[in-house]
Amino acid sequence: MDTCLATRTYAPSALMHIRPYRVLSIEDGREEEVKFFMPPADGAGSLTAFESVMLLKLVRAINPDFVFEFGTFDGRTTRLVLEDLPDNGDSEPRIYTLDLPDTDGIVFQGDDKLLAEKAVLSSRKYNQSPKKAMVRQILQDSMAFDPSPYAGKFDFIFVDANHEYEYVKRDTENSLKMLGGDSSCIVWHDYGNPQFPELTRYLEELAGSLELYHIEGTMLVFHMRGATIGDERTAE
Ligand SMILES: C[S@@+](CC[C@H](N)C(=O)[O-])C[C@H]1O[C@@H](n2cnc3c(N)ncnc32)[C@H](O)[C@@H]1O
C-alpha cells in the first residue's frame, strides 16, 4: 500500500484527485454566508474546518430533501448540515444519522473503538439546535442495518462510521441502494488516513466501477450524480 496523504502520493487508481476550487465552483444559488461552529481542539473523530466547508458545499450543490449519515459521533457535522439546510416546507425528519447503541461484538481499527465509546455517551450537538426535530437518530450496528425501507430516499449520504474494510463496503453498498433523486451525492471521510489503509484501498478499488473524486487537502472522496463539478483551470 503506497497511499500517503502527507506526500500526496496515491496508489494507481481511476480515483480522481481534484483541487478544492472545482467543488467551490459548482453553482448552488446560495449566498456566501454560513453558520459555522468551532472545531474541537483535539480534532479526533471530527472533520477539519476545511473539510466541513467542502462537505457543506457539496450538500448545497445537491440541496437534498433527505440526508443520511453513517457515524454520528458527537453530532457536530449533523448539526452543521442541519443548520445550513434550507426549509423545504416539510416538517418530517430530513436528516437520518446512525451510530452504535454499544460497542459489544464490533470489530474496530485505529482509534475507532475509543471514538465509539465516546459516541455512546455523547449528548450530540444537533440537540442544541432549534431545528433538532428534523434529525432522526438511529442506534444500530451498521452491519445489521436494513436499507430496504429507504430505497432511493436519500439524495445526500455521508459515510463516516466504522473504517474497517467489510463495514465500509457494506455501508457503501447500502448507500448506493438508498441513493435517489435527480441530483445526489455520496461522500466518504478518511480516505488517505494512515490509520485506515483498508478504507483507502476499498475506495481505490471502487473507483474502477464508480466515478470518485478526492478533494486534495482533505480526506473526503465523493461520487456525484446530476450535478457537474467545475472545469479544471488551464494555463493561459
Ligand atoms: C469518525 S466518527 C463519526 C464522525 C462524524 N461523522 C462527524 O463528522 O462528526 C465514527 C463513528 O462511527 C461509529 N461507528 C463505529 N462502528 C460503527 C458501526 N459498526 N455501526 C454504526 N456506527 C459505528 C462510532 O461510534 C463513531 O461515533
The ligand as an SDF file (V2000), in Angstrom:
LIG
                    3D

 27 29  0  0  0  0  0  0  0  0999 V2000
  -15.3750    9.2290   12.8690 C   0  0  0  0  0  0  0  0  0  0  0  0
  -16.7840    9.0900   13.8890 S   0  0  0  0  0  0  0  0  0  0  0  0
  -18.0450    9.9580   13.0030 C   0  0  0  0  0  0  0  0  0  0  0  0
  -17.8020   11.4540   12.9390 C   0  0  0  0  0  0  0  0  0  0  0  0
  -19.0000   12.2410   12.4640 C   0  0  0  0  0  0  0  0  0  0  0  0
  -19.4830   11.8010   11.1680 N   0  0  0  0  0  0  0  0  0  0  0  0
  -18.6140   13.7140   12.3720 C   0  0  0  0  0  0  0  0  0  0  0  0
  -18.3360   14.1930   11.2440 O   0  0  0  0  0  0  0  0  0  0  0  0
  -18.5760   14.3710   13.3880 O   0  0  0  0  0  0  0  0  0  0  0  0
  -17.2180    7.4090   13.6230 C   0  0  0  0  0  0  0  0  0  0  0  0
  -18.4850    6.9840   14.3270 C   0  0  0  0  0  0  0  0  0  0  0  0
  -18.8710    5.7150   13.8120 O   0  0  0  0  0  0  0  0  0  0  0  0
  -19.4580    4.9600   14.8310 C   0  0  0  0  0  0  0  0  0  0  0  0
  -19.3740    3.5300   14.4970 N   0  0  0  0  0  0  0  0  0  0  0  0
  -18.2980    2.7270   14.5410 C   0  0  0  0  0  0  0  0  0  0  0  0
  -18.6340    1.4800   14.1830 N   0  0  0  0  0  0  0  0  0  0  0  0
  -19.9500    1.5080   13.8580 C   0  0  0  0  0  0  0  0  0  0  0  0
  -20.8690    0.5370   13.4180 C   0  0  0  0  0  0  0  0  0  0  0  0
  -20.4950   -0.7290   13.2130 N   0  0  0  0  0  0  0  0  0  0  0  0
  -22.1540    0.9200   13.1960 N   0  0  0  0  0  0  0  0  0  0  0  0
  -22.5450    2.1970   13.3920 C   0  0  0  0  0  0  0  0  0  0  0  0
  -21.7170    3.1690   13.8130 N   0  0  0  0  0  0  0  0  0  0  0  0
  -20.4310    2.8260   14.0540 C   0  0  0  0  0  0  0  0  0  0  0  0
  -18.6640    5.3320   16.0780 C   0  0  0  0  0  0  0  0  0  0  0  0
  -19.4340    5.1000   17.2440 O   0  0  0  0  0  0  0  0  0  0  0  0
  -18.3480    6.8090   15.8420 C   0  0  0  0  0  0  0  0  0  0  0  0
  -19.2620    7.6340   16.5050 O   0  0  0  0  0  0  0  0  0  0  0  0
  1  2  1  0
  2  3  1  0
  2 10  1  0
  3  4  1  0
  4  5  1  0
  5  6  1  0
  5  7  1  0
  7  8  2  0
  7  9  1  0
 10 11  1  0
 11 12  1  0
 11 26  1  0
 12 13  1  0
 13 14  1  0
 13 24  1  0
 14 15  1  0
 14 23  1  0
 15 16  2  0
 16 17  1  0
 17 18  1  0
 17 23  2  0
 18 19  1  0
 18 20  2  0
 20 21  1  0
 21 22  2  0
 22 23  1  0
 24 25  1  0
 24 26  1  0
 26 27  1  0
M  CHG  2   2   1   9  -1
M  END
$$$$
